[in-house]
């Protein structure tokens, strides 16, 4: 199985720029910073995950340590995926 490794994709910003995600493998490993916005985090990850057989995510500073962590836990974010 081939895998693709990426980080700091900030999908909310990429969406605004019209960037298209093109998979190059079956498995994606995201090493943090899926999105800057807690309101869009789940939809950003779902959009990416729909293109792969499997996706593994490690929370980055923009995913977890931003100000939204005061209202949303990691468990809450995962539950809304």
C-alpha positions as CSV (number, residue, x, y, z in Angstrom):
1,X,0.0,0.0,0.0
2,X,1.3,3.5,-0.9
3,X,0.9,6.3,1.5
4,X,1.0,10.1,1.2
5,X,2.4,12.3,4.1
6,X,1.4,15.9,4.4
7,X,1.0,18.6,7.1
8,X,-0.1,22.2,7.4
9,X,-2.7,21.9,4.7
10,X,-5.1,24.5,6.2
11,X,-8.0,23.4,4.0
12,X,-10.2,26.4,4.9
13,X,-7.6,28.7,3.4
14,X,-7.0,26.4,0.4
15,X,-10.8,26.2,-0.3
16,X,-10.9,30.0,-0.6
17,X,-8.0,29.9,-3.1
18,X,-9.8,27.2,-5.2
19,X,-7.1,24.6,-4.6
20,X,-8.1,21.0,-5.5
21,X,-6.8,18.0,-3.5
22,X,-5.6,15.2,-5.8
23,X,-4.7,12.0,-4.0
24,X,-1.5,10.1,-5.0
25,X,-1.9,7.1,-2.7
26,X,-4.4,4.9,-0.9
27,X,-3.5,6.1,2.6
28,X,-3.0,9.7,3.8
29,X,-1.1,10.7,6.9
30,X,-1.8,14.2,8.0
31,X,0.8,15.5,10.5
32,X,-1.2,18.4,11.9
33,X,-3.0,21.6,10.9
34,X,-5.9,20.3,8.9
35,X,-7.8,23.6,9.3
36,X,-7.7,26.9,11.1
37,X,-11.4,27.1,11.8
38,X,-13.1,24.8,14.3
39,X,-16.4,25.3,12.5
40,X,-14.9,23.9,9.3
41,X,-12.5,21.3,10.7
42,X,-14.8,18.3,10.3
43,X,-16.0,19.2,6.8
44,X,-12.4,19.8,5.7
45,X,-11.3,16.4,6.9
46,X,-14.3,14.7,5.4
47,X,-13.6,16.3,2.1
48,X,-10.0,15.0,2.1
49,X,-11.0,11.6,3.6
50,X,-13.5,10.9,0.9
51,X,-10.6,10.6,-1.6
52,X,-8.6,7.9,0.3
53,X,-9.1,4.4,1.6
54,X,-7.7,5.4,5.0
55,X,-6.7,8.7,6.7
56,X,-4.7,9.1,9.9
57,X,-4.5,12.5,11.5
58,X,-2.3,13.9,14.2
59,X,-3.6,17.2,15.7
60,X,-1.4,20.2,15.1
61,X,-1.2,23.6,16.9
62,X,-3.9,25.1,14.6
63,X,-6.2,22.0,15.1
64,X,-6.0,21.8,18.9
65,X,-4.1,24.6,20.5
66,X,-5.9,27.5,18.9
67,X,-8.6,29.5,20.9
68,X,-11.4,27.1,19.8
69,X,-10.0,24.4,22.1
70,X,-11.8,26.3,24.9
71,X,-15.1,25.1,23.5
72,X,-14.3,22.0,21.5
73,X,-12.4,18.9,22.7
74,X,-10.5,16.5,20.4
75,X,-13.2,13.9,21.2
76,X,-15.9,16.4,20.1
77,X,-14.0,17.2,16.8
78,X,-13.6,13.5,16.0
79,X,-17.2,12.7,16.9
80,X,-18.4,15.2,14.3
81,X,-16.4,13.7,11.5
